[in-house]
Amino acid sequence: MMYYNASTGELTDTAPWGNHYYDDELKKKMFAGWQEVADNFLPPATEPTKAEKCTALDNEYQPQFNTLAQSLSLAVLSNDADAQASIKSDYTALKTEYTNKKEVIENGNS
């Protein structure tokens, strides 16, 4: 038997009351959020918060921005104007893509 708390999302194979004995009425009061579930129970999927989505987006895009910054530095040091222009174009495209995705998250459309 497993125990699941819907409000916290916690799933455990240990009773929340441990080894202590409580009658059913007292369990309902003291451990109101907990329910017994089958061993193969899968908690419902939860939608990530806006902050979690923004953090995931930042984690996805920041390495790409860092790589472009390093590439631009090398192109500047090498006086390679063509490479600089290409990197600046890539940066603008990446920044636009990132900004659009961030706006979708912040406006609650995804």
C-alpha positions as a printed Julia matrix, in Angstrom:
110×3 Matrix{Float64}:
   0.0    0.0     0.0
   1.18   3.52   -0.84
   0.14   6.9     0.56
  -0.4   10.03   -1.5
  -0.91  13.65   -0.48
  -2.67  15.5    -3.29
  -1.91  18.97   -1.91
   1.85  18.42   -1.67
   2.24  15.8    -4.41
   4.12  13.55   -2.0
   3.97   9.79   -2.61
   5.42   7.4    -0.05
   5.28   3.76    0.94
   5.41   4.73    4.63
   2.23   5.75    6.41
   2.35   9.46    7.27
   1.54   8.56   10.88
   4.5    6.19   11.05
   4.19   3.29   13.46
   1.67   5.06   15.66
  -1.88   3.82   15.96
  -4.7    6.26   15.31
  -8.31   5.34   14.85
  -9.84   6.14   11.46
 -11.62   9.31   12.63
  -8.43  10.77   14.09
  -6.48   9.86   10.93
  -9.04  11.76    8.84
  -8.51  14.86   10.97
  -4.75  14.75   11.48
  -3.8   13.49    8.03
  -6.6   14.99    5.97
  -4.55  15.43    2.79
  -3.38  11.82    2.71
  -5.05   8.9     1.01
  -4.18   5.26    0.56
  -3.42   4.37   -3.04
  -2.41   1.25   -4.96
   1.26   0.34   -5.28
   1.17   1.14   -8.99
  -0.44   4.57   -8.44
   0.93   7.39  -10.58
   0.3   10.93   -9.33
  -1.37  13.24  -11.82
   1.0   15.38  -13.86
   1.26  18.93  -12.64
   1.69  21.94  -14.88
   4.94  23.81  -14.17
   4.61  27.38  -12.9
   5.52  30.4   -15.02
   8.7   30.81  -12.97
   9.67  27.17  -13.59
   8.98  27.55  -17.31
  11.09  30.74  -17.45
  13.94  29.05  -15.61
  13.82  26.11  -18.02
  13.84  28.5   -20.97
  16.81  30.41  -19.52
  18.66  27.12  -18.94
  18.01  26.14  -22.56
  19.08  29.43  -24.16
  21.85  30.78  -21.91
  24.5   28.3   -23.14
  23.67  29.31  -26.72
  24.08  33.0   -25.88
  27.38  32.23  -24.12
  28.67  30.32  -27.14
  27.78  33.2   -29.46
  29.5   35.68  -27.13
  32.67  33.59  -27.13
  32.55  33.22  -30.9
  32.08  36.96  -31.33
  35.04  37.67  -29.07
  37.25  35.4   -31.16
  35.99  36.99  -34.39
  36.73  40.47  -33.01
  40.21  39.41  -31.88
  40.81  37.9   -35.32
  39.51  41.02  -37.11
  37.13  38.76  -39.06
  34.35  41.14  -40.1
  32.39  38.47  -41.99
  32.33  36.17  -38.97
  31.32  39.09  -36.74
  28.38  39.94  -39.0
  27.29  36.31  -39.16
  27.49  35.9   -35.38
  25.58  39.15  -34.82
  22.87  37.89  -37.18
  22.71  34.56  -35.32
  22.49  36.43  -32.01
  19.61  38.6   -33.26
  17.7   35.53  -34.47
  18.32  33.67  -31.2
  17.33  36.71  -29.11
  14.09  37.08  -31.11
  13.26  33.39  -30.69
  14.0   33.54  -26.95
  11.98  36.75  -26.46
   8.98  35.32  -28.31
   9.0   32.15  -26.22
   9.38  34.17  -23.02
   6.4   36.36  -23.96
   4.26  33.27  -24.59
   5.11  31.98  -21.11
   4.54  35.31  -19.41
   1.19  35.8   -21.16
   0.07  32.36  -20.04
  -0.31  30.9   -23.51
   1.87  27.9   -22.83
